[in-house]
Amino acid sequence: MSMTLDELPRVAECSVAGCSYNDHSHCHAAAVTIAGAVGDAECATFIPLSAKGGLDKVVTHVGACQRAECVHNDHLECSAAAVRIGGGAGADCLTYEVG
C-alpha cells in the first residue's frame, strides 16, 4: 500500500463528546491512532480534558492502526474509506471489524 497523507482514511464522525479534540461530532486532531486489544479497537488519541485542542479545520485522518486483525488493516495502515469513532470504555473505532 502506498498512500499520501491526503489519501489516508478520514475520521468521518466522532460522537465522543468528552474528547478534547471533538467539536460538534467532528475530530480536530491532525491524525488519530487506533490501538487497543483484540476485540476492542480504541482511539489512542482520545484525551478527556476540559481544554479543547486540535486544528481549526476538520482534516483528521487515521495515521496508524495497531489492530492487525482488522479487515481494514493493510500493513498497519487503515484501508477503510472513512472511520467513525464512538463511545466505549473511552473512544472506540466503530469501523473496526475482525477478519
C-alpha positions in Angstrom: 0.0 0.0 0.0 1.4 3.3 -1.0 -0.6 6.4 0.0 -0.1 10.1 0.6 -1.4 11.8 3.7 -4.4 13.2 1.9 -5.3 9.6 0.8 -5.4 8.2 4.3 -8.9 7.4 5.6 -10.6 10.4 7.2 -12.4 10.4 10.5 -16.0 10.9 9.3 -17.6 11.3 12.7 -16.7 11.2 16.4 -19.6 11.0 18.8 -17.3 11.0 21.9 -18.3 14.4 23.4 -15.8 14.1 26.3 -12.7 14.2 24.0 -10.7 17.4 23.8 -10.4 17.1 20.0 -14.2 16.7 19.5 -16.1 19.8 18.3 -19.8 19.1 17.4 -19.1 15.4 16.4 -16.0 16.4 14.3 -12.5 15.4 15.3 -10.0 18.3 15.1 -6.8 16.2 15.7 -4.4 16.2 12.8 -4.4 12.4 12.8 -5.6 9.6 15.1 -4.0 6.3 16.1 -6.2 3.2 16.5 -4.9 1.0 19.3 -6.4 -1.3 21.9 -6.6 -5.1 22.1 -8.1 -7.9 20.0 -11.9 -7.3 20.0 -11.6 -3.7 21.1 -10.1 -1.0 18.8 -9.7 2.2 20.8 -8.8 5.7 19.6 -5.5 6.2 21.3 -5.7 9.9 20.5 -8.7 10.3 22.9 -7.9 13.0 25.6 -10.6 13.6 28.2 -9.6 17.2 29.3 -11.7 20.3 29.6 -9.3 22.2 27.3 -10.0 22.0 23.6 -7.2 21.1 21.2 -6.5 20.4 17.6 -6.7 22.2 14.3 -9.1 24.9 13.2 -10.2 23.0 10.2 -11.5 19.4 10.2 -8.9 17.4 8.2 -8.4 14.4 10.5 -7.1 11.2 9.1 -6.2 7.8 10.6 -2.5 8.0 10.9 -1.8 4.4 12.2 -3.7 1.3 13.1 -2.3 -1.2 15.6 -5.2 -3.6 15.1 -3.6 -6.1 12.7 -6.6 -8.4 12.9 -9.0 -5.8 11.5 -10.2 -6.4 7.9 -9.3 -2.8 7.1 -5.7 -3.1 8.3 -3.1 -3.2 5.5 0.5 -3.1 6.8 -0.6 -1.2 9.9 -2.5 1.4 7.8 -6.2 1.7 7.6 -7.7 0.9 4.2 -11.3 1.8 5.0 -12.8 4.7 3.1 -13.5 6.5 6.4 -13.9 5.6 10.1 -16.3 6.5 12.8 -15.3 6.9 16.4 -17.9 6.4 19.2 -18.4 5.6 22.8 -17.0 2.6 24.5 -14.6 2.4 27.5 -13.2 5.7 26.2 -13.4 6.1 22.4 -13.7 3.2 20.1 -13.2 2.8 16.3 -16.7 1.8 15.2 -15.4 0.8 11.8 -13.2 -2.0 13.3 -14.1 -5.4 12.1 -12.2 -8.6 12.9 -11.3 -10.5 9.7 
